[in-house]
Amino acid sequence: LTAEFAPGEQEVTAVFLADLWAALPVREGADSLLASCADGYAAVYDAAFIRDYRPFLILAINGQGPEKWPPAGLRFNPGPYVISVAAGLVPAVAQLMDAGHKRPWGVTTLEFARLEDRFSAFFGGPWAGAGAVARQGRELWIHSCSSCHRGPGDTFGGTKGERPFELLAAQARHSPDYFRRYITAPKGLVPAAKMEAHPHYTEAQLEALTAFVALGAVPSP
């Protein structure tokens, strides 16, 4: 692979998530693989993504396993494991909107689960009757935003965002313009913001995400 960890080519020893899935005793009904990382990051790979983009778990870099990482040219240790996707294997990876969300390092836990179970809060309650736009926002949240943010209750997600979902929901409902601007350019509003900017999100995507998150602040009838 080219520039996977440092400039130039590296040779990686890896196992495709599809092969890992086939080799392990996976609970009946599972339709996704969820990865959790040591730094509070997370990633979601549903069956269609695994089939179409061929993500892989890296076991060694240039012949050296995690016990000898970081690899040459890298200042931080990406271990114990890394999951990645590569345009060199699947050209469509180059067109992925948030490919970085599918390249977590520091992976410590893999979980085979039913997506609707691990994100159950978003399929009931105020989201039970979600319209088409909010449902599009739910897909965006699950496959991108959940890398750093948990939903309500036991909803799967990362913790790097360090912002309660209830706060995000209140902002989306009561200050939607601020919510959208924060997504596209967070440091322009909060210079110390940890969140990465997402200027590539379209107006339709921002509208969908705002509609979805705002439902979390809808008063109970």
LINRA-V501609 format. One record per pair of residues at least 12 apart in sequence whose C-alpha atoms are under 8 Angstrom apart, sorted by the first residue. I is the first residue (numbers start at 1). J is the second residue. If there is no record, write none. Layout:
i-><I I>
j-><J J>
This chain:
i-><1 1 5 5 5 6 6 6 7 10 10 11 11 11 12 12 12 12 12 12 13 13 13 13 13 13 14 14 14 14 14 15 15 15 15 16 16 16 16 17 17 17 17 17 18 18 18 18 26 27 27 29 29 30 30 30 30 31 31 31 31 31 31 32 32 32 32 32 32 32 32 33 33 33 33 33 33 33 34 34 34 34 35 35 35 35 35 36 36 36 36 36 37 37 37 37 37 37 38 38 38 39 39 40 40 40 40 41 41 41 41 41 41 41 42 42 42 42 42 42 43 43 43 43 43 43 43 43 43 44 44 44 44 45 45 46 53 53 53 53 54 54 54 55 55 55 55 55 56 56 56 57 57 57 57 58 58 58 58 59 59 66 66 66 67 77 78 78 79 79 79 80 80 80 80 81 81 81 81 82 82 82 82 82 83 83 83 83 83 84 84 84 85 85 85 97 98 101 101 101 118 118 118 119 119 119 119 120 121 121 121 121 122 122 126 126 126 127 127 127 130 133 133 133 133 134 134 134 134 134 135 135 136 136 136 136 137 137 137 137 137 137 137 137 138 138 138 140 140 141 146 147 148 148 149 149 149 149 149 150 150 151 152 152 161 161 166 166 168 168 169 169 169 169 169 170 170 170 171 172 172 172 172 173 173 173 173 173 173 173 176 179 180 180 182 183 183 183 184 184 184 184 184 185 185 185>
j-><86 88 71 73 74 72 73 74 73 61 62 61 62 63 58 59 60 61 62 63 58 59 60 61 62 63 56 57 58 59 60 56 57 58 59 54 55 56 57 50 54 55 56 57 50 51 54 55 112 112 113 113 114 112 113 114 115 46 47 112 113 114 115 44 45 46 47 112 113 114 115 45 46 47 110 111 112 113 110 111 112 113 107 108 109 110 111 107 108 109 110 158 104 105 106 107 108 109 106 107 108 106 160 148 158 159 160 104 147 148 157 158 159 160 104 146 147 148 157 158 101 102 103 104 143 144 146 147 157 102 142 143 147 102 143 115 85 90 92 93 85 89 90 83 84 85 86 102 83 84 85 81 82 83 84 81 82 83 84 81 82 79 80 81 80 106 105 106 105 106 107 105 106 107 108 105 106 107 108 103 104 105 106 107 102 103 104 105 107 102 103 104 99 102 103 200 144 143 144 147 154 155 156 142 151 155 156 155 151 152 153 155 138 151 215 216 218 212 215 216 212 207 208 211 212 208 209 210 211 212 208 212 205 208 209 212 205 207 208 209 210 211 212 213 208 209 212 205 209 209 158 159 160 161 161 162 163 164 165 164 165 165 165 166 194 195 216 217 213 214 213 214 215 216 217 214 216 217 214 210 211 213 214 210 211 213 214 215 217 218 210 210 206 210 197 197 198 199 197 198 199 200 201 197 198 199>
